[in-house]
Amino acid sequence: MPADEREILDRVRAGEIDAVQELFEEHQARIYRICLLHTDSTDDAKDVLQETFLRAYRSVRRFRGESSFTTWLTRIAINICLNLRRDRHVSEPLEPERLEMVQQGLPESSQGDPEQALGIRELRERILALVEKLPPRERMAFVLKHFDHLKIREISVVMSISEGTVKSFLHRAVVTLRDGLSKDKVV
């Protein structure tokens, strides 16, 4: 764990509100984007974000530093998202605000060529539509790897599965996305 992160966590444990605010500001955007991908609405994502930081604050004394704080916080958020999805048994398409936030993890469109920019934008939308259809655990592994740029080891910790299982989920997700994209081209 980096020294500055350890220092901030020590300040949080000591009850400094400013330190809590620093952690929130540092991790808010990334955790919110994860919540958007694993919940059914922006309202749910905001609720999960708030619940994530509340739970982290309540249990920060038990954080041992065996993983990074980011990995630990991500795990809390994903657990809350999974519980919410399990309890509701629903999955809705991305709403425009969610789509915009999620797309921040995808390649940017080209500034120079409008036709190329349109093609990239359409590809981004097709990829997101296909990602939404992946089974939940494959989607989670794919999002954590390709949108949030976590390493296999970190994904393993976040999802509480072996690294081999993470690789398997990622492989199946990529094959499914590749097949879906190739079918889109044929039509």
N, C-alpha and C positions, 0 to 999 in steps of 0.2 A: 504494500500500500504506500503510495507517495506520502512524503512527509507533510506536505501542505494539507492533504486530505485527512491524515491522522490528526493534525492540529485542529482542523475544523471540527472533526468528530469529537475530539476532546472538549472543545468549547461547547458543542451541542450537549454533551453529557453533563457539562457543568451548568447547563441551563441558559446559555446565552442565546437570546432570540435572534440576534444578528447572524449568528452562525447557522441557525436553522434556515434563515432567509437566503444565505449564501448557497447552501446546499440545494435549496429549492430552485433558485435561479440557474444554478449550474446544470441541473438534471431535468428540469421541467419540460423543455421542448422534446427531448428524446423520449422520455417516459410517456408524454402525451401522445406522441406519434405511435408508439407501441400500443397504447390503449386504443387509439383510433382503429388500428388494424385488427384488434381482437374484441371489439365491442360492436354493438349494433347502431350506435348513434353518437353524435358529439356530446350530448348530455351525459350518456353513460361514460364516455371517455373522460369527461371532466370529473365526474363522480369518482371514477376509479383512480384518477390522478390524485385527487384530494385524499381518498382513502389510503392510497399507497404511501403518501408522505406522512399521514397520521399514524399508520401502523409502524412505519420506519422510525418515527420519532419516539413512539411508545416503547419500541424494542431495541433502540440503538445501544443500550447498555449491554445487550446480549450479542451484538455484532462483534465477532472475534477477529475479523480481518483476514480470515483464511482465503477469502476471495476479495475482489475489489468491491468497494462500496457500490459502484455502478452495477456490477453483476448482482449483488445482493438486492439492491433496489429494484432492478429489472425483474428478478424472481418474485418479489412481493407483488409487483404490478401484474405480472402474468398469472400468478395464482388467483388474484382477485378477478381478473378477466375470465379465466377458466371457470371459476365458481359461478360467475354471473351468467356465462353462456350455458353452463350445465343446468342452472336453475331455470333458465328461460327456454331452452331448446329451440332457439330461433337464430336465423341468420338473414340479415337484410343486406341489400346492395349498398355500396358506399354512397353517402350523400355528398353533395358538391364540396362542402367544407372539409370533410374527411378526405375526399379524393385529393384535394389541393395539398393538404398537409402530408399525406402519404407519398405523393409524387416527389416530395423533396428528396427522397432517397433514390430516385431514378435519374437516368442521364438527362442532362439539360438539352433543350432544343437548340438548333443552330441559329445564330443571329443573322448570318449572311444570306442564306438561301431560304426563301419563304416556303418553297416546296419541300425542302428537306426538313425544315422546322415542323411543317404539318405532318410529315411522315413520322417523325420522332414522337410528336405529341400523340398521334394515333397509336403508335406502338406502345407507348407508356400506358395508354388507356386499356389496350388489349391485354397487356401484361397484368395490370391491376385486376381486371375482370377475371382473368384466369387464376390469379393468386387467391382471390376471394372464394373460388370454387375448390381450392385444395382442402384436403382433410385438415382439421384444426392443428394437429401436431406437425404435419408437414409444412403447413403455412407458417406456423410459429418458427420452426427451424429456418425456413427460407427467409422470412422477414428479418430475423435476428442476424443472419449471415449477410444477406445482400442489401438490406436497407439500413441496418444499424451497425453493420461491419464488425460484429463480434467474431471472435475466433471459435473454432470448433470446441476447444476446451471450455471456453466461457459459456457457449450454448449448452454444453453438457451439464454444467453447473446450474444454469438458469432453469433448464427443463428437467433436471434431476434424472438424467438418462446417461447411458454410456456414450463415449465419443463415437463408437462404431454405429450406434443407433442414430446419432445425429447425422453421420455421413449417409446412412441409409435413407433417412427422411429427406435429406438434401438431394440425393440422387433421384429418388422417386419424384420429388417436386420438380426438378429440372426436366426430367423425362416427360412428365405431364404437361409442363408449360411448353416445352419444345413441340410435343404432339399437338397441343392446342393451337399454337402459333402456325404450325404447318397446315393444319386443317383450315384455319382462317384464310391462308393464302390461296388455297385451292378453290374456295367458294367464291 
